[in-house]
Amino acid sequence: MDRTLRSTLAAIAAFAASLALHAAPLAYVPNEGSATVSVIDTSTDRIVATIATGPKPRGVAVSLDGKRLFVSEQPAGAVVVYDTGSGKEVGRVAVGKSPEGIYLSHDGKWLTAAVEENDVVAIVDTARLEVARRVHMHGKNPEHAVWSPDGKWIYASAEDTDKLDIIDVAKGEVVKSITVGTRPRGIGFLPDGSRAYVAAETAGVVNAIDTAREEVVARIPASLRTNGITVNPDGKHVYASSGGKGTVQFIDTATNKIVKEVDVGARPWNMAITPGGAKLYVACGRSGSVAVIDTARMEKVGEVQVGKLPWGVAIR
């Protein structure tokens, strides 16, 4: 066997073995400035592997079986698929110019990619690895396109506007736009789908939207440059990151009031929470780290140094 081939196979085997040792959920962190994805074991909060990607990885999503990692890579204009066992590329889908946030539907069959320079949301068939539909936005420069829990709707935020676009999945088109404030960003649904929470960065608010009425029912004042949104699986709290203040706010969904603010690091961006809701992982872009928050104690309990400019987090 060729020496180079032996070396490559050995490296793949070592990579796979390092991941196989960890039964806890893994957190995947795309580092936009390092062209890598850091893999964190959430039981120890240590990096257990690093996946080399193309330049400027941004959005990230993990297949339901944990075997595939989807990464939006900005210069490539593609969602690139990696085998989580080997860290090797196994496919890619051209989606358009400068893709950002990517999100799996709850059944794992579809993936959205917000394609900012084309002003579209691409809907990708995850089995065939091809774009099934491109939906043109009313707003400019979409960043996130998140599925409702029942899979019937996609809520899309477009940075260069003050509105949230609502896509009817069956129709494959935007059916309504809701004013939420300047520079909409992160989006999260309550587990029952009754409300969605949408951050408006420049406006410094988080909007609570009644999804049945399709209207804002609360505008929650938040900290400077509110950005990422994540929802606890129990539906009791929503978390909003403040890029300008370096904090994460805890929003009580019963009152739509901020009940706690936690310092995390420089320029916190997108986040993810463990399946049981115990730990929140926050990508802090300017710190080159991921802050770990104990959600019950409502405090930061750790920090993991990753690569340059971490963009977000996905947890299997």
N, C-alpha and C positions, 0 to 999 in steps of 0.2 A: 504494500500500500504506500502511496506517495506520502512523504513526510508532512507536506502542507495539509493534505486531506486528513491525515491522522490527527494533526494538531487541531484542525477545525472541529472534527468529531469529538475530540476530547473536551474542547471548550464548550460545545453544545451540551455534552453529557454533564459537565460540571455545573453549568447554568441550570439545567433541569433539576439536578439533584438538590441544588441550593433552594429551589422553590418547593420541591416536594416535601421538605422537612417541616414546612410551616402549614399548620391546619387552620390557623386564624385567617380571617379575610385579609387580602392584600390590598394596599392602596397604591395606585399608579399615578405618578406625578410627572407631567410633561414639562421639561425645562427648555423654554423657548430659546434661551441664549446658549445652551450647551448642546443642543441636538441630541438629547437623551430623554429617556423616561426612567425615573427612579422608582424602584419597587420597595415598598415599606411593609414589613410584617406588623400588623396592628396589635399583636399581642406583646411585642417587645419594643415597638417604635424604633426599629433599626432597619437600615437599608439592607436588603438581602440579594438584590440584583440590580443591574443597570442595563437597559435596552438602548442600543444605539439606533437613532432614527435619522431621517433626513433633516435639513435645516428648518428651524422655527416650528417645532411641534406645538400645537395649541390645544384644541379640544381632544378629549380622550373618553373612551367608553369601553366597557368590558362585556363580552358575550355572557349570556346567562350561565353557560357551563364553565365559564372561566378560562376557556382554551384560546380565545382570540382577543386581541387588543386592537381597537380601532383608534387611529390617531389622525387628526387633521394636520397636514403639513402645508404651510402657507405658500412657499415658492413653487411647490409641485402642483398646487391646485388640486390636491387629491386627499382622499381618506385612505390611509395606508394601513394594511392589516398585518399584525404580527402574531406569531405563535407564542403564547405565553410560556410554554415549556422550554422552547429553544431560544426565544428572543429574536428569531429570524423573520424577515418579511415573507408573507405567504400570499399576498394579493394587494391590489390597489384599485381604487375607483376614482376616475377623474370627475370632479364635481363642479369646478369653476374657479374663478380667480379669488384667491385669498380666503379660504374657508376658516371659520373660527369654531364656535361651539358645535359639538356633535352629541346626539342623544339617542339612546335606544328606546323603542317602544317597549311597553311592559311585557309583551310576549316575545320580545327579542327578534322579531321577524323583520323589523324596519329600523332604519336609522336616519335621523335628520342631520343635515349639515347646513349651517347658516353661511352662505357664500356672500361676503360683504361687497366685493367689487362688481358682482353681477346683480345684486339686489334680489337674490332668489334664495329659497330654501329647497335644497335637493333632498328628495326622499329616496333612500337607497334600500334595495332588496338585499338583506344580509346573507341570504343563501346563494344567490346568483352573483353577488358583488357587482351590481349594476344599478344605475340610476333609473328608478321607475317613473319618477315625475319631477319636474322642476316647477315650483310655484313662485310666481312673481309677487314680490312684496309691494305694498303701498308705500311703506317707509324705505328710507335709504340706509345702506350699510348695516344689514342684519348681523347680530352677534350670537344670539341664542335662539333656539327653536325647540321648545320642550313639549313633550306629549302629555296630554291629560291622562289620568289613570285608566280611563275606559278606552283610550286609543281613538276617540272620535274627533279630537281637536288637537291642533298644535298652536301654542302661543309663541309668537315670534317678536323679539325686541329688535328695533333698528336704531342704531346710535344717533344718526343724523336726523332725528325727528323727535316728536314728543308723544308718540303713539305706540300702542301695542297692536300688532296685527293678529287676528284670529283666523286660522285656517280650518275650514271644514274638510276633514280628510277624505270623506266620501266624494265630495265635489272636486277636491283638489284645487281649491282656490281660497283667497282671502274673502271672508264674508262680512267682516266687521273690523273696524279700527277703534280703539279706545284711547282717549287722552290720558296719559299717566304722568307727564312731566318730562322735562328735557333730558335727553340722553338715556333712554331706557336701557337697562342691562339685565341682571340676573332675574330668573323666573323660577318659582317653585309652587307646586300644587299640594294642598292638603291630601292625605291619603284617600279620603272619600270623594275627592274631586269637587267639593262644594265651593272652595275658594282657591284662588291663585294669588300669590304675592309677587309683586314686580318692583324691582328697584329702579329709581330714576336718579342717575348719578349726579348730574348737574343741579337738578332740583332739590336733591338731598332728602328724598322721601321714599318710603316703601308703600306701595298701593296694595290694598286688599280688595280683590275683585270677586264679586258674587258671580260664579260661572253660569248659573241658571239665568240670571238677569243680564249678564254680560255688561256689568257696570261697576265702577269703583264705589265701594261702600265705606272705605276709610282711607285716609291719607296720613300715614304715620311719619312724623318728623324724625329724621335719622341724622347720622353724623356726616361729616364732609366726604363727598364723593362716594356715596353708597353704591355698592357694586354687586357682589355675589349674593345669591340667595340659596339657602338649603333649608329643608323642612325635616323636623324630627319624625321618624316613623309613627310615633304615637299621636302626632298631630297637635301636640300641646304648645310647641314652640317653633318659631321660624327664626333663622339666623341670617343676619345681614352684615356683610363686611363693609368696613369704611376705609377706602383706599387712602383718603386724606388724613385720617386720624390714627390709623393703624390699630383699629379695634374691630371686634365683632359684637353686634348688639343682639340680645335675646328678646324676641317679641312674643308676648303671651297672646296666643290666638283667641283666648276667651274674651280678652279685653281690647286686643289690638294696641297694646301699650308696650313700650320698651321697659323691661324689668331688670336688665343687667347689661353692662358693657364691659368687655374683657379686652385688655391690651394683648396684641398678638405679635406684631412685627411691622416692618415697613411695607406699605402698599399691599395689604391683603387683597386677594382677588377672588378666585372661585374656590369652592369648598366641596367636601363630601362627608357623609356621616356613615358610621358602621351600621350594619343591618339592624342591630338591636337598639340603636340610638344612643349608645353609651359614650362614644367618642366622636368628636368633630375634628376634621383635618382641614387646615386652612393654608392655602398656598400664599406665601408672602413674597411677592416678586422681588422687591428691592432688598430683602434680607437674604435671599437665596435659601429659604428654609420653609418648612411646613410646621405650623404651630398645631399642637394637640390640645384640645379642650375636653375636659371632663364635663359632660353636659349636666349631670346631676349636681355636681358641686359648683357648676358655673364658673370654672376657673381654668386657666392654662396650666397644664401639668407636664408639658414637654415641648421640645423643639427638635426637629430633624433637619440637619443640613443636607440639602439636595444639590441641584445644579444651579446654573444662572437663570434668573427670571422664570421661576416656576409659574405656570399659567393657571393651573387648576389641579383637581384631584378626582379620580374615579375609584370607587371601591366595589369589588365584586360582591 
